[in-house]
Amino acid sequence: MSRIVTDLRSPGMRDRDAMFMRRFREVERVFLTVTSQAGFDEIRTPTLEPLHLFTSANALTPQALEEAYSFIDWDGWSGERVVMRPDVTISVARWYVENRDADGSGRVAYVQPAFRFTDRGDRERWQCGVEGIGSDQSVSDVSMIRTAIEFLEHVGVEKISIVLAHSKLLRSLLEAGGFSAGEIIDFHESLVDGAAEQIINTSRLPAEIQNCLNLLVHPEATSVDFARNAHSVISSVVEETNSSMEELIAITSALEELGIPFQLQPAAVRPYEYYSGITFNISGETIGVTDKSMSSWILGGRYDSLIESLGGGSVPAIGWAFDIDTFCQQVTGSD
């Protein structure tokens, strides 16, 4: 009688074959070369971290915490609840608090996975990322984006486009519109997933807040002049947005001077609680791939309050991550 063999792998986990790994190592080599030349040193953080690292800082949304692999690390008498690292940025922030240089700066790179329990897709996702902690904000935002673009160009991504947003700006507008903290997270998620203009115009937000958000989805929101005009309108409706709009103007001005195209949006990345300022989403077409649709490859943003929430003082910080798993699947599948 033959034995019925079930799937021996855990759901959401997959093997990476020799062809995939050759491509993975090639992309990893390019990433570490580009980031090293930009002044970033590679580190690696543990797969297991204490759960309280992610809860005490209020750094992840409730949904993200629900997706974390959590269990008791038991020694026979007592134990601590730990998680399989659900977010690399928070682990790097913990590393910085414990190991920062005497001058308070830290420019680090990493290649490692994050783990999330999801119903669909991979539960282990490998990322390449960089974090710049303790750097000057006005320079760091632009230099981080330039490093990201240089890396993408080296691995064969072309027609690169950047979506820019500001997490505090969106939060201020939605708070002024009467949204609760939970409603802000849900609305932010929907903006990333769907047709932003329709979502804004069918919301229960007051008309003046809808108008402010619609400025940020306007097809001509691609210049510093547009950002300045939007600033005058939005800050006149919600005064608390003034500093956020000034930061958007600063980065759009710098990008425009460098000839780097961009598009403003109300939201560029998912609503991680630690994002406090500029966020960005960098997309492009991959050379040699049959499917020429634009793919989102790099997500990042500023998280100036995260280090302080972990006990490390008030330190500016910004980072980005590249989805190396999906990229290598796409490229390997086209060979």
C-alpha positions in Angstrom: 0.0 0.0 0.0 1.5 3.3 -1.1 1.9 6.1 1.5 0.2 9.4 0.7 2.8 12.1 0.9 1.6 15.5 2.0 3.4 18.8 1.5 6.5 18.6 3.8 7.0 22.4 3.8 5.2 24.8 6.1 2.6 27.0 4.4 4.0 30.2 3.1 7.6 28.9 3.1 9.4 27.9 -0.1 12.7 26.6 -1.3 15.0 28.7 -3.4 16.7 26.7 -6.1 20.2 27.0 -7.6 19.2 29.3 -10.4 17.4 31.6 -8.0 20.3 31.6 -5.6 22.8 32.5 -8.4 20.7 35.6 -9.2 20.2 36.3 -5.5 24.0 36.4 -4.9 24.5 38.6 -7.9 21.9 41.1 -6.7 23.3 40.9 -3.2 26.8 41.6 -4.4 25.7 44.7 -6.3 23.7 45.9 -3.4 26.6 45.6 -0.9 29.0 47.2 -3.4 26.8 50.2 -4.1 25.9 50.8 -0.5 29.5 50.3 0.8 30.7 52.9 -1.7 28.0 55.2 -0.3 29.3 54.7 3.2 27.1 52.0 4.6 28.5 49.0 6.6 26.8 45.6 6.6 25.3 44.3 9.9 23.0 41.4 10.7 20.5 41.3 13.5 19.1 38.1 15.2 16.1 36.3 13.8 14.5 36.1 17.3 13.8 39.4 19.1 11.8 40.0 22.3 8.2 40.9 21.6 8.3 43.9 23.9 10.8 45.5 21.4 8.0 45.9 19.0 5.1 46.6 21.4 6.8 49.1 23.8 7.7 51.5 21.0 4.2 51.4 19.4 6.1 51.0 16.2 3.9 48.5 14.3 0.2 48.7 13.5 -2.1 46.2 15.4 -2.5 44.2 12.1 1.3 43.9 11.8 1.6 42.7 15.4 -1.2 40.1 14.8 0.9 38.8 11.8 4.0 38.3 13.9 5.2 34.8 14.7 5.2 34.9 18.5 6.0 32.2 21.1 7.4 31.6 24.6 11.2 31.0 24.7 11.0 28.5 27.6 14.0 27.3 29.7 12.0 24.8 31.8 11.3 27.2 34.7 10.4 30.5 33.0 10.3 32.1 29.7 10.1 35.3 27.6 7.8 35.9 24.7 9.8 36.3 21.5 9.0 36.9 17.9 10.6 35.9 14.6 11.8 39.4 13.4 8.6 40.9 11.7 10.3 44.1 10.7 14.0 44.7 10.1 14.0 48.5 10.7 13.0 48.1 14.3 15.7 45.5 14.9 18.3 47.8 13.3 17.1 50.7 15.5 17.6 48.4 18.6 21.1 47.6 17.3 21.8 51.3 17.0 20.7 52.1 20.5 23.0 49.4 21.9 26.0 49.9 19.5 26.0 53.5 18.2 29.2 55.3 17.5 30.6 58.0 19.8 29.4 60.7 17.4 25.9 59.2 17.4 25.9 58.3 13.7 25.1 55.0 12.1 24.9 54.1 8.4 24.2 50.4 8.0 23.1 47.9 5.4 21.6 44.5 5.7 20.5 41.5 3.7 18.1 39.3 5.8 14.4 38.2 5.9 11.4 39.4 7.8 8.7 37.0 8.9 4.9 37.6 8.8 2.0 35.1 9.2 -0.2 35.8 6.2 -3.0 33.8 4.5 -1.5 34.3 1.1 2.0 34.7 -0.3 5.4 34.2 1.3 5.7 34.3 5.1 9.5 34.7 4.8 10.5 37.7 2.7 14.2 38.5 2.1 15.1 42.2 1.9 18.1 44.3 1.1 18.0 47.6 3.0 19.9 50.6 4.4 19.3 52.7 7.4 20.9 56.2 7.9 20.7 57.2 11.6 21.9 60.4 13.0 22.4 62.1 9.6 21.3 65.6 8.6 17.7 65.4 7.4 17.9 67.7 4.4 20.8 65.9 2.9 19.9 62.4 4.0 16.5 62.2 2.3 18.0 63.0 -1.1 21.2 60.9 -0.7 19.2 57.9 0.3 17.0 58.2 -2.8 20.0 58.6 -5.0 21.7 55.5 -3.5 18.4 53.6 -4.2 18.3 54.7 -7.8 21.9 53.9 -8.4 21.4 50.4 -7.0 18.3 49.8 -9.1 20.1 51.0 -12.3 22.9 48.5 -11.6 20.6 45.5 -11.3 18.8 46.4 -14.6 15.8 48.5 -13.6 14.9 51.4 -16.0 12.2 54.0 -16.4 12.5 54.6 -12.6 9.7 56.7 -11.0 9.4 58.0 -7.5 6.2 58.6 -5.5 6.7 61.0 -2.6 4.4 61.5 0.4 4.6 62.6 4.1 3.1 60.4 6.8 2.6 63.3 9.3 0.9 65.4 6.7 -1.7 62.7 6.0 -2.2 62.1 9.7 -2.7 65.8 10.4 -5.3 66.1 7.6 -7.2 63.0 8.7 -7.2 64.1 12.3 -8.5 67.5 11.3 -11.2 65.6 9.4 -12.3 63.8 12.6 -10.8 60.4 11.9 -9.8 58.2 14.9 -6.4 56.5 15.1 -7.9 53.2 13.7 -9.7 55.0 10.9 -6.5 56.8 9.9 -4.7 53.4 9.6 -7.5 51.9 7.5 -7.8 55.0 5.3 -4.0 55.0 4.8 -4.1 51.3 3.8 -6.9 51.9 1.3 -5.0 54.8 -0.4 -2.0 52.5 -1.0 -4.2 49.7 -2.3 -6.8 51.4 -4.4 -7.8 54.4 -6.6 -6.9 57.3 -4.3 -9.1 59.9 -5.9 -12.2 57.8 -5.7 -11.4 56.8 -2.1 -11.0 60.4 -1.0 -14.1 61.7 -2.7 -16.4 58.9 -1.4 -15.1 59.3 2.2 -16.9 61.0 5.0 -14.2 63.7 5.3 -15.3 67.3 5.1 -15.1 68.9 1.7 -12.2 71.1 2.5 -10.1 68.1 3.7 -11.0 66.2 0.5 -9.9 69.2 -1.5 -6.5 69.2 0.2 -6.0 65.5 -0.4 -7.1 65.8 -4.0 -4.3 68.3 -4.6 -1.8 65.5 -3.7 -3.3 63.1 -6.2 -3.4 65.7 -9.0 -1.5 64.5 -12.2 0.5 67.8 -12.2 1.8 67.2 -8.7 5.3 66.7 -10.2 7.2 69.9 -9.5 8.3 72.1 -6.6 6.1 74.9 -7.9 3.1 72.7 -7.5 4.2 71.7 -4.0 4.6 75.4 -3.0 1.1 76.1 -4.3 -0.3 73.1 -2.5 1.4 74.3 0.7 -0.4 77.7 0.6 -3.8 75.9 0.2 -3.3 73.0 2.6 -1.7 75.0 5.4 -4.5 77.6 5.3 -7.0 74.8 5.9 -5.0 72.9 8.5 -2.2 75.0 10.1 -0.6 71.9 11.7 0.5 70.8 8.2 2.8 73.7 7.7 6.1 72.0 8.7 5.2 68.8 6.8 4.6 70.8 3.6 7.9 72.7 4.1 9.7 69.4 4.3 8.0 68.2 1.1 9.1 71.4 -0.6 12.7 71.0 0.5 13.0 67.5 -0.9 11.1 68.2 -4.1 13.3 71.2 -4.7 16.5 69.1 -4.2 15.2 66.3 -6.5 14.2 68.8 -9.2 17.6 70.4 -9.1 19.1 66.9 -9.6 16.8 66.1 -12.5 15.1 63.2 -10.6 11.4 63.0 -11.5 8.7 62.5 -8.8 5.0 62.4 -8.2 3.3 63.6 -5.0 0.7 61.4 -3.4 -1.1 61.4 0.0 0.5 58.0 0.8 3.5 56.2 -0.7 3.9 53.2 1.7 1.9 51.2 4.2 1.1 52.9 7.5 3.9 51.7 9.7 3.6 53.5 13.0 7.2 54.5 13.1 7.2 56.7 10.0 7.2 60.3 11.0 8.0 62.3 7.8 8.9 61.9 4.1 8.0 58.5 2.6 8.8 57.2 -0.9 8.0 54.4 -3.2 10.4 53.7 -6.1 9.2 51.7 -9.1 10.6 50.8 -12.5 10.7 48.3 -15.4 13.2 45.4 -15.3 15.4 44.9 -18.3 15.0 41.5 -19.9 11.7 40.7 -18.4 8.7 40.0 -20.7 6.2 41.7 -18.4 6.9 45.4 -18.9 4.5 46.6 -16.2 6.0 48.9 -13.6 6.9 47.1 -10.4 7.4 48.7 -7.0 10.9 47.8 -5.8 12.0 50.1 -3.0 9.9 51.5 -0.1 11.3 53.8 2.5 10.9 56.8 4.7 11.9 58.9 7.7 11.4 57.7 11.3 12.8 60.4 13.5 10.9 59.3 16.7 11.7 55.6 16.6 15.2 55.8 18.2 13.9 57.9 21.1 11.0 55.5 21.7 13.6 52.8 22.3 15.6 54.9 24.7 18.2 56.2 22.4 17.6 59.9 22.4 16.1 62.2 19.8 17.9 61.2 16.6 16.9 61.7 12.9 16.7 58.5 10.9 15.7 57.3 7.4 15.9 54.0 5.6 14.6 51.9 2.7 14.2 48.3 1.8 14.4 46.4 -1.6 12.2 43.3 -2.2 15.0 41.0 -3.4 12.8 37.9 -3.2 10.2 39.1 -5.7 12.9 40.7 -7.9 14.8 37.4 -8.2 11.7 35.4 -8.8 10.7 37.8 -11.6 14.1 37.8 -13.3 14.7 34.1 -12.8 11.3 33.2 -14.2 12.0 35.2 -17.4 15.2 33.3 -18.2 
